[in-house]
Amino acid sequence: MDKLINLTKAVAIAVLFLVSLNSCNKKNDNDKYLKQIKELKQEIAELKEQLGTINDRKPSNIIDLEFASQLYHNYDTTRIKWTNDYIQKHSGQEKFKATRSLYYNLDDLYNYLAYIKRISKEANVKPSGLRFYFGAYANDYKRDDGNTAYAHRQTIFIAPTVSKQVGKETMHLGYTLSNDLKVELLKDKIGTDSRGQSANGSSMQKASLFNFSINTNLFGENSTIANELNGSPPRGDEQ
């Protein structure tokens, strides 16, 4: 009888041990899953912050084809003729044709925007938009691959903007970042005439033209400024 009781006790203890062990395993599994869920939620939150609020509705600044054609050909009769005449006269390039368009690969553009958001976050600055500056390459300019076809040509460079309150106006000023991630306004660093644009959209700037020199890097490893887009001409026919 005693042996039966002892056996029963042993079985009961074993069952309790197994139940307890199973509960511990379930708790560990639950903790593991909860941790994974928390990490995934954090990743989703970070991705949402990187992407921003996606709005795929038609923007208010979309223009129709007729107006685009008018703008394009207005440029023919004003800027293009003057540019061609001047460059042909002063560079000796009798067949020079001014650049009419610049191409930015869409994936590269997304990469640039993601980079701006990341590096600006590291610097604790919130970009308010982008500013496009007109510029001109130097007469002896050549790209890293040795291409000299862009010498003399007009171009643009792009910089993110930071919102600043100046009196009653909200200004959007182009900026880059120093090596120690301090905000440096382009108007202070390279002497742009641009003060930005007011919140109501009124123009607050004068025309500016900048000269790009060979191997010039004023803004260091954390630069936010994009350039070296593919221009047409010289790359291919007018597109």
N, C-alpha and C positions, 0 to 999 in steps of 0.2 A: 504493500500500500504506500509505504514511504517512497519507494522508487517511482511509483506512478505520480505521486504528488510532486516529487522533485523534477520528473520529466515534464509535467505540466507547467511547472514554474519556468523551467528552461525554455520551453516552447513559447510561453507568454513573453518572457524577456526578449527572446529572439525576434518575435513579432513586433514588440514595442521598439526594438532597436532599428528594425527595417523600416517601420513607419516613420520613426524620427529621422533616419537617414534620407528617406525619400522626401520628407518635408524640407530638409536642409538643401537637398539637391534642387527641389523646386524653387526654394527661396533664392538660391544662387543663380539659377536660370533666369528667374524673374528679375533679379538685380542686374544681370548681364543684359537682358533685353531692354530694361528701362534705361540703362546707360547708353545702349546703342540708339534707342529712340531719341534720347536727349541730344546725343551727338549729331544725329541726322537733322533734328529740328534746328540746331545751331548752324549747320551747314546750309540749310534752306534759308534761314534768316540772313546769312551772309550773302548768299546768292541773290536774294531779293534786294538787298542793299546795293550790291554791285550793279544789278540791272536797272534799278530804279523802278518807278511806276511806268509800266508800258501802256502807251496810249496809241492805238493804231487808227484813230479817226483822222480824217482829212485835215491837215493843218490849215490855218487861216492865211498863210503866205503862199499857197500854191497859185501859180499863174497859168493862163492858157497858152497854147502854142502860138497864137497870133501875137500876143504881147511879148513872148520870148523872142520871136522873130524880129520884132521891132527893136528890142533891146540889142540884139546881136548885130543888126545892120546899122543901128545908130553908132555903135562902136567903130564900125568900118569907116564912117565919114568923119569921125572925130579923132579918136586915139590912134587907130591903126595906121592911117596914112602918115601922121606925124612921126610915129615911132619908126616905121619903115624908112622914111626919108632921112631921119636923123641917123639911124644906125648904119644905113647904106653909105651915108656921107662920111661918117667918122670912123667906121670900122673897116672900110674897104670891101665889105661883103655885099656885092651888087645884087645878089639874089636873096638877101635876107628877108624873111617874112616873120612878123611878130607872132608870138604865141597867142592862140585864141581860146584854148581850153586846157584845163589841168585835170588829170585823172587820179583818183584815190581809190585803190582797191577796197571793196567793202569790208573784207575780213581785216585788212590793215586798219581801217577806220574804227571798227569795233575794238580792235586791240589797243589803239591809241586812246579811245574813250575809257576802256577798262584800266589802262595804265594811269591815266589822269586821275581817275577816282581813287585808285589804290595809293599812289604816291601823295596825293593831296590829303588823304585820310591820315597817312603817316605824319604829315606836317600839320595836322589839325586845322586844315583850311577846307571850306566847302566851296567848290567851284559853282559859279552861277550861270556859266555858259561858255561859249567859245568866241574869240575875236579873230577875224581874218585880216592880216596886214598885207598891204601891197609892198613889193620890194623889187630889186633888180640885181642880177648877178654881176659881179665884176667882169671887166674886159678879159681877164686871164683866168676866169673861173673854170675849174674842171672837177668832175665828180670823182669819187673814190676809185671808180673803174677806169679813170682816165678820159672819160667822155668830155669833150670841150664844146659840144654843140649847144650847151645852155649859156655860154658866155654872152654877155650883153642883154640877155632876155629878162623880161619881167616875170615875176613869180609872186607867190603869196607864202606867208608863213602863218601858222595857226598857234594860238596860245589860249589856255583857259582863262576865265575871268573870275575875279572876286568882287563881291558887292561891297561898295563903300558909300556911306552917307556923306555927301558934301553939301552943306547947307540944307536946302529943302529937296535936293536932287539925290536920287539913288544912282550911283555911277557903277559901271561894270568895267573894271580895269584889268588889262592883260597882266598875267604874272608868270614867273617861273620860280624855281626853288634852288637855293644855294646848296652846297655840299652838306651843310649841317641842317638842311630842311627848313630854312627860313624863307619866308615869302619875299620875293623881290619883284616890285612892279616894273613893267617894261618902260613905262614913261620916265622912271627914274634911272634905270640901268642903261638904256640905249637911246634915251632922248626922244621918244615918240611924241608927236604933237597930240596924239589921241588922249582924251580924257574919258572916253567911254560914251555911253548913251544913257539918257535919262529914262526913268521908269515909264514915262508916257510915250517913249519912242522918238522923242525929238532929237535931232542931230546935235551932238555936243563936241564935234571934232573937226579938224582941218585935214586936208589930204596930206598923206605922208608917203615918202619914198625912201627905202632903205637899201644900202648897198651891202651885198653879201661878199665877204672876202674869203680867200682860200684858207681852209683849216682853221677857221676862227670859231672858238668855243668860249663864249662869255659866261655860260651858266652852269658848267660842270656836269657831274654825273647824274644829277637829279633834274636835268632840264625837262621842261614840259612843252617845249616848242617843236612843232613838226614842220618839215619842209621837204625838199627833194621829191616833189610829186612829178609824175610823168606829164610833160607838156606837149601839146600839139599845135603847130610845129614846135620843136624840130622833129619830134617822134611821129612819123607818119604824116598823112595829109590832115587837113583840118577836120576835126571830128566833133 
